[in-house]
Amino acid sequence: MTRKALLLAVLALGAAGAGALLWTRDGTADRTVPPAPVAAAPIGVGALGRVEPASRIRKLNQPGGFSIARLDRLLVAEGDRVEEGQLLAVFADAAQRDAAVAQAEAQVAQARAALARIRAAGRPEEIGAQRARIQALQAAEASARREAERAEALLPSGAGNIAAAERNRFAASRAAAERAEAEAELQRLLTPRPEDLAVAEAELAAAEAALRKARADAALSRILAPIAGTILKIYARPGDQVGTEGLLDLADLSRLDVVADVFETDLPRLREGAPAEVVVPGESRRYPATVCEIGWLVRRTTQAGTDPVAAVDARTVEVRLTLGEEGRAVLERRTNMQVQVAIRP
């Protein structure tokens, strides 16, 4: 057999073998489809977090600003449940400021009485007496005028006296002036002068403004609960001056959150409403949570680490997760505790 014939035989056997692989017993083609590429499973986000009340921790301090006063009375203890608006503490200058309020109230009452007196003008008995006086003066004026007229009439005949006539004219003029003065006094008793009324109203407004200021100053001597919640920590006792730490910490523990510091590179995988799990140190089980808020500010990480190769300028965003009722019951007395968070995709 020549080399050419041997090569043709090998090619024929190869073609027959390939045909046997491509066709099944029933004569149909065995078309093997290559497997589709497997998509990568979505990755969750892990982070460290801390337990914090949903209301945040309210640090209450003396509201007087730079006016530092000694604490006189503390009406609550740590762990007490308080209602909104409840009186929590009283400072030593409260009595002095309360006295200023009482003084301002008295000044307001005095200004109101003065204004009412001006508006009322005269009393009914004063008005009646003034009208009777006017009637008497009118009668005296009429009599003086008649006397003056008779004296004037006697002068041409020589029976009258010029001096007497002048005295009668003067008496008539004086009676008219007294009657005009009495009528003006009656008008003042009936209607107050606008300028007197304006002055009295301004004095009342100033007294009321002073009263509002005194009440605001008195309120600065007391601390009221801004929300209903639980007293977490007290930093000052009666007799102390409140320092930079404030007087006490207050928070509503009926709802607890976990504040997780999530790296900025993990933000695209987060969404509000995503389920999550919270791992509490010392607890064997995980507690469910839900992402409720994604922060708006990127900042340097607040979690300290000991890894020498870790990024020292890592940037994170605060993400708040709402704990379920079971987790809230377990962590109710563990505010600021560090936990681990696993947020599902």
Residue pairs with C-beta under 8 A, 6 or more apart in sequence:
21 30
22 29
22 30
23 29
23 30
24 30
42 269
42 345
43 269
43 345
44 269
44 342
44 343
44 344
44 345
45 262
45 266
45 269
45 270
45 342
45 343
45 345
46 340
46 341
46 342
46 343
47 260
47 261
47 262
47 263
47 266
47 316
47 319
47 340
47 341
47 343
48 260
48 261
48 303
48 338
48 339
48 340
48 341
49 258
49 259
49 260
49 261
49 278
49 321
49 338
49 339
49 340
49 341
50 258
50 259
50 336
50 337
50 338
50 339
51 256
51 257
51 258
51 331
51 334
51 335
51 336
51 337
51 339
52 256
52 257
52 258
52 259
52 335
52 336
53 229
53 251
53 252
53 253
53 255
53 256
53 257
53 335
54 252
54 255
54 256
54 257
54 322
55 227
55 229
55 251
55 252
55 255
56 251
57 232
57 249
57 250
57 251
57 335
58 226
58 227
58 229
58 249
58 250
58 251
59 245
59 246
59 248
59 249
60 88
60 223
60 226
60 246
60 247
60 248
60 249
60 250
61 242
61 246
61 247
62 68
62 69
62 91
62 220
62 223
62 242
62 247
63 219
63 220
63 223
64 91
64 220
64 221
67 93
67 220
68 241
68 242
69 91
69 92
69 93
69 221
69 241
70 91
70 92
70 239
70 240
70 241
71 89
71 91
71 92
71 236
71 237
71 238
71 239
71 240
71 241
71 242
71 247
72 90
72 91
72 92
72 94
72 238
73 89
73 90
73 238
74 88
74 89
74 234
74 236
74 237
74 238
75 87
75 88
75 89
75 90
76 82
76 88
76 89
76 231
76 234
76 248
77 231
77 234
78 231
78 232
78 233
78 234
79 230
79 231
80 230
80 231
81 228
81 229
81 230
82 88
82 225
82 228
82 229
82 230
82 231
82 250
83 225
83 228
84 225
84 226
84 227
84 228
85 224
85 225
86 224
86 225
87 222
87 223
87 224
88 223
88 224
88 225
88 231
88 247
88 248
89 222
89 223
89 247
89 248
90 221
90 222
90 223
91 221
91 222
93 221
94 218
94 221
94 222
97 214
97 217
97 218
97 220
97 221
98 218
100 214
100 217
100 218
101 211
101 214
101 215
101 218
103 214
104 207
104 210
104 211
104 213
104 214
104 215
105 211
107 207
107 210
107 211
108 204
108 207
108 208
108 210
108 211
110 207
111 200
111 203
111 204
111 206
111 207
111 208
112 204
114 200
114 203
114 204
115 197
115 200
115 201
115 203
115 204
118 192
118 196
118 197
118 200
119 192
119 197
119 200
121 188
121 189
121 190
121 191
121 192
122 130
122 188
122 189
122 190
126 189
127 186
127 189
127 190
130 182
130 185
130 186
130 189
131 186
133 182
134 179
134 182
134 183
134 186
137 175
137 178
137 179
137 182
138 179
140 175
140 178
140 179
141 172
141 175
141 176
141 178
141 179
143 175
144 168
144 171
144 172
144 174
144 175
145 172
145 175
147 168
147 171
147 172
148 165
148 168
148 169
148 171
148 172
150 168
151 160
151 161
151 164
151 165
151 168
151 169
152 160
152 165
152 168
152 169
153 160
154 160
154 161
154 165
155 162
155 165
223 247
225 250
226 250
227 250
227 252
228 252
229 250
229 251
229 252
229 253
230 250
230 251
230 252
230 253
231 248
231 249
231 250
232 248
232 249
232 250
232 251
232 335
233 248
233 249
234 247
234 248
235 242
235 243
235 245
235 246
235 247
235 248
236 242
236 243
236 247
236 248
251 335
253 328
253 332
253 335
254 328
255 322
255 328
256 322
256 323
256 327
256 328
256 331
256 332
257 292
257 320
257 321
257 322
257 323
258 278
258 289
258 320
258 321
258 323
258 339
258 341
259 318
259 319
259 320
259 321
260 318
260 319
260 320
260 321
260 341
260 343
261 301
261 302
261 303
261 316
261 317
261 318
261 319
262 270
262 316
262 317
262 318
262 319
262 343
263 301
263 314
263 315
263 316
264 298
264 315
264 316
264 317
267 294
267 317
269 345
270 291
270 294
270 319
270 343
271 291
272 291
272 292
272 293
272 294
273 290
273 291
273 292
274 290
274 291
274 343
274 344
274 345
275 288
275 289
275 290
275 343
275 344
276 288
276 289
276 290
276 291
276 321
276 341
276 342
276 343
276 344
277 286
277 287
277 288
277 289
277 341
277 342
277 344
278 286
278 287
278 288
278 289
278 321
278 323
278 327
278 339
278 340
278 341
279 286
279 339
279 340
279 341
279 342
280 287
280 327
280 330
280 331
280 334
280 337
280 339
281 337
281 338
281 339
283 330
286 342
287 323
287 324
287 326
287 327
287 330
287 331
288 323
288 324
288 326
288 327
289 321
289 322
289 323
289 324
289 327
289 341
290 321
290 322
291 319
291 320
291 321
291 343
292 320
292 321
292 322
293 319
293 320
294 317
294 319
294 320
295 317
295 318
295 319
295 320
297 317
297 318
298 315
298 316
298 317
299 315
299 316
299 317
300 313
300 314
300 315
300 316
301 314
301 315
301 316
302 316
303 316
319 343
321 341
321 343
323 331
331 337
331 339
